[in-house]
Amino acid sequence: MRLRFLGGVNEVGRLGMLLEKGNGQFLFDYGISPTRPPQYPLPSPPVDIAFLSHAHVDHSGMMPWLTSRYQPPIIATRATAAISGLLSRDSLKIAKAEGYVEQFTRKDIRRMEDNFDLVEFGDTRDEGGFELHFHSAGHIPGATMFELRGESILLFTGDINTINTRLVWGCHPVHCDTLVMESTYSGRDHPDRKELEKEFIDAVDEVVNRGGKVVIPAFAVGRCQEILLLLKDSPYDIWFDGMGKEVTRLYLKQSHFLRNARDLGEAFHRVNIVHSYHGRKLALKGDVIVTTSGMLDGGPVLFYLEHLRRNPKSGVFLTGYQVEGTNGRMLLEKGRLDIRGVREKIEMDVRFFDFSAHSGHSQLREFANKCDPSKIVLFHSDQREILANDLREDGFEVLLPDTGDELEIDG
């Protein structure tokens, strides 16, 4: 077998991995980096089958481009398929609004949706000379690890999380010969989840009790739902705005991918849903606003921050990784935001809470050891070397390809 990455190896974003076996070509994920402007992977050649691990745009964002040219079946779970279409339409909307080159059309998105070949965790099938097995990746609902059994066993993880969160159960190791594993948090571990949740709730209490409002920018897919579950039993007047509303509804229709669908349903129905401009003005009178976008590059969050930016009693609590070049990163590093083309000073209480849906360094190392492969290929990180060094100390052969490199793998 031969592997070649089209992107997403020494960076977080625009992932794409080609696998070639005999005359067959298979593509694993094909995304964009949602920077300003967006960045894209290398063009994909024709492929026989595409595998989509999950719906986040850095993994799914270029699938409509792919199907507009080659129309391969796309193997994914129903939850991934539903959310991918929603995010692709949003990407197209952003491209039009910002004047970026549009990589695909609405017709291409519909074609992508028609090409999904749906699978469930635990399914087994024969495709392309492999026996395929599908495992939960624990990252977001529907996220999948792909196990390919041929002359040897290859496991492609996509993004993984080994701990249980309020939204989904953590993933489990799979014995394999070649482990192709994400390494987003190489060199970094996350704080203890229960301690982090307590710190977060205490911080919300602090801001609300001093008369401020808490704005929580959160990724529409996964993070909004996690925050709603965390706030479910709180006494606050909570408002929910942005694309996360539709994502939550879609997840509730795919309840078997959730750790506790009843809890998410209760959390969703206890908040106030923003439907209009008038609703946003009402939300400003509440206690807590959960809204997109998670990196503050557009979305309703800018409306709320524009109105509250001079209020030091209020807080803006970032709940996820802020990619370099985004509005969120600028807020963390410089205390400023680009609002309507003007860099405005934010006088609010800015805090960061590491509610990552990725495994940290120690968890990745433990996962790899339990998979016990002969060879490990690391991708999706700007500092893979740290994890690679630890895994080499554990006795593994570790490969760190660059974009465009080809690797020969047994199988």
N, C-alpha and C positions, 0 to 999 in steps of 0.2 A: 504493500500500500504506500501511497505517497500523500503527504499532507502539505498544503500551502495556505498560508494566511494572507487574506486580502486586506486585512486591517485588524486593529484591536489587539495587537500583541504587546507592544511596549508602551501602550497608552490605554486609558479607560474610554471606550467608545468605539464606534463604527466597526464592530466585529464582523468578520466573515472568515470561515475556514473551509477550504476545498479538500475533499478526500477523493483520491483517484484509486480505483481498483480494477485492473483489467481494462475493459473499455467503458467502465461506468464512472461517472463523475457525480459527486454528491456535495451539496453545500450546507454547512451548518451555520445558521444565523446570517443575517445580512443587514447591518444597521447603519445609522448615521450618528455623528456626534452633534448634539444640539447646541453647538456654539454659535456665535454671531460673526460671520455667516456659518452655516452648517458645514461640516467636513464629512467626506464620503470615503468608503473603501475603494480599493481598486476594482475596475469593472470585472464582473464575473463572466467566465465563458459559459457556453451552454451546459446545463446540468440536468441529470435524469431525475433526481429527487432533491428537494430542499427539506431541511429539518429546522424547525423554529423552536428554540428552547423556551422562550417567553416573550411577552409583548412589549417590554420596554424598548424605546425607539433606537437605543444603541445596539439592539439585537434584531429588531424587526423593521426598522424604518425604510430599508431599501427593498423589501420584499415585493411591493407593487412594481418597482422598476424591473425586478427579475421576471415576474410573471408576464409583464408586458412584452418581453422579448422571447422567453423560452417556454413559459407555461408549464413548469414542472409541478407535480403534486407537492404540497407543503404539509409535512407531517407535524402535527401539533395537537395539543389538547383543545377542547371546546372553549375553555376560558381564555386561552391564549389567542385563539382565532377571533373571538368576539372583541377583545380589547385591542387587538392589532388593527382591525378596521377603523375603530374609533380614533386611535392615535394617528393613523395614516391620514385621515381626513383633517385632523388638527394640524399636522405637519404641513399639509397642502395649504390650509388657511393661513398659517404663519408665513409660509413662503410668499404667498400673494401679498399679504399685508406689509412684509418687510422688503419686497422687491427682489427676493432671491430667485435664482433659476429653479423652475419647477421640474423636479426629476420624474414626475409621473402625473397622471390625471385621475379624476374620479372614476373613469371607466377602468383604469388600471387597478384601482383599489377594489372595485367590484369583481374584477377578474381574479385578483388575489383571493378574495373571500370565497369565490366559487372553486378555487383550486385546493382549499384546505382538505386534508385527509385526516380525519379526527381519530385520536387514540385516547386511551385511558391508562392511568398508572396500573402496572401489572399485566398489561396486554403483551402478547408475543406475536410476531409475524415474520414472514420471510420476504425480504426485499433486497434486490440488487446484489445477491450473493451473500447476504448476511442474515442471521437470525437476530431480529431486533427485540430489545426489551426496553420498557419505558418506566422510569423511576421518578418519584417526586424529588425536586431539587430544593424544596423548603424555602425558596427565595420569595416568591409571591404565589398567590393561588394559580395553579395550572402550570407552574414552571417545571420543566422536565429535564432530567438527565437521560442521555441516549446511550444505551449499551449495544454494541455491535459485536456479535459473535461470528467469527469465521475460523480461519486457521489459528487465530489468536483472538483475544478479547480486547476491544478498545472501549473506553468510557469517555464520552464528551460531557462535561458537567454543565455547560452554560454557567449562569450565576448560581451559587449555592449558599445556603445557610443551614448549619448543623444544629442550631438551637431552636427550641420551640418559641414562637412568638404568640401574641394574642390572636394573630390572624391565621397562621398556618403551623403545621408540625414541621420540625426540622428534618433534614434529609439523613440518609444512612449510607455508609460506605458500601461500595460494590467491588468485589474482587475482580481484578483485570490485569492484563499484561501491559497495556499502554494507557496511562491516565492523562487525558488532556484537560487541564484544570485551570479555572480562573484563579487569579492571584491579586485581586483588586486591593486587598488590605495587607499585602505583603509588608512586613515590618511594623504593622500596627495592630494592636488588639483593642477590642471594644470594652467599655466599662461593664461591670456586672449589670445585667438587664433589670433586675428588681430594684437595685439601688438607683439606676438611671431613672426608672419610672417614678420612684419616690421623689427624686430631685426635681423632676419635671413638674409633678403635681404641686410640690411645695413652692416652686417658682411661680406657677399660675396663681396659687393662693396669694403669694406676696404681692403680685401686680394688681390683682382684683381688689384685695383688701385695702390697698392705698389709693383706690379710685381710678385705676388705669384699665385699659383694654389690652387683651393679649391677641395678637395676630400670629397665626401659626401657618406659615407657608409650608405646603406639603405636596409631595408628588401625588398625582391623581391615582396612580396605579400602585396599590400596596400601602403607601405611607398614610394617606388620608384615612384609610380604613383602620389602620393600626392606632392612629391618634383618636379616632372616634371611640374605639373599644377602650382605650385607656381612660377617656373622659366619661365613659358611660354612666358611672355611678356618682359623678360629681354634681354639686348643686348649682353649677354655673348656667347662665343663659348663653347657650352656644348656638352659633350660626354657621352654616355650611354652604360654601359657594364654590363654583368652578366645575371643571370636568370630573372631579372626584365623585360628584353626585351620580352621574351616569355610570361610572365605573362600579360604584357600590351597588347600583341596581343590577348591573350585569352579573356581578359576583353572587348576589343573592339568588339569581336564577341558576347559578352553577354551584349550589351549596355544598356538594360533596367535595369540592376542592378547599373548603374552609375548615378550620379547626373547630369552630363553633358558630354555625350559621345563625342560630337563635340569638346569640349575644350580639352579632353584627346587626341583625335585624332590629333588635331593641335599641342599640346605639344609634342607628340611622333614624329611627322613628322618634327618638326623644329630642333631636336637634331641630332647629328652625332652618328650613331650606330657603335659600335666596333664589328668587325667580326673576327679579327685575331690578332696575335702578332704584326704585322705591324701596325694595327689599334690602339693598345695600345700605341705604341711609338708615333703615331700621336696625341693621346689624351693627352699625356704629354705636348704637345705644345699648348693645348687649355687653357681655363680659368677655367672651372668647369667640374668635372668628377663625375657622379652619378653611383654608382656601388654596387654590393653585395660583401661580405655578411655584413648584418647590424650589426653583433656583431664581425666582423673581424676574425672569425674563418674559415679561408680559403676563396676561391673565388678570383676574379680579384683584389679586393681592396688591397691585400698584394703586388701585383706587383707594383701598383702605390705608395704605402707607402714606399716600399723598395727603390724606386728611389728618392722620395722626402723627406725622413725622416731627412736629414741633412739641409733642407732648412727652416730657421725660418720665411721667408716671406710667405711661403705657409701654408695652414690650413687644418685640418681634422675636419669636423663638424659631430659629431654623432647626429643622429636624432631619436633615440629610446632607450628604456630601455636596459641596458646591464646586462645580468644575471651574477650572481656571478660565477667565474671560467672561464669566457670567456675572449678572447683577448681584447675585447672592455672595459670590466671592468678593466683589468690590465692597459690599456692605460689611462683611466680616473684617476685611483688611484695612479699609479706609473710612468706614462709617458713612459712606455715601451711596446713593442710588441714582441710576439714570431713569428719570421720570419725564416722559414727553420730550426726550432729547436733552434735558438739562440735568447735570449732576447735582443733586440736592443733598444737603447734610441731614442725616437722620439723628434726631435727638432722643429717640426712644431707647429703651433698655434692650440691647441686642445680645442674645445668648444663643449658643449652639448646643444641641443635644444629639448625641450620636446614636440615633435610632436606625442603625444600618440594617439592611436586609441581607448583607453579605457576611460570610464567616470572617472572623479576624485571623491574624497570622497563626496563632497557636492552634486554632480550630482547623485551619487549612492543613497545617502540618500533621495534626492527629488524623484527619480524614485521609490524607495521602498514605500515611503509614498503615492504616487499617485496610485500605484498598490493596496494598502490597503489590504494586506493579513492578515490572522490570524497568520501565521507562516512564518518565513524567515530562510532559510538555506544558509549560506555563504560559498563560496568555492574560490579557486584560489587566495590565498594571504598568505603572511608570517606574516601579522599583522591584521588579521580579527577582533581582539578584539576591536580595536579603532572604527570601523564602527558599530560593534555589540553594543557597549556601547551607542552610539548615537541613534541607532534604538530602543534600550530598553527604553531610555529616551522618545522616541516618542510613547511608549506604545506597541511595538511589542514583541512577543515571538521570540527570535533569537536562533538558534541552530548552534553550531560549531563542527561538527563531525570530528573525526580523521580518517585516512585511515583505512578501514576495519570495521568501526563502522556501525551498522544498526540503522536506524531511522524508527519508525512507523508513517505513515502519513495518515490522513483521506482521503478516496477516493476510 
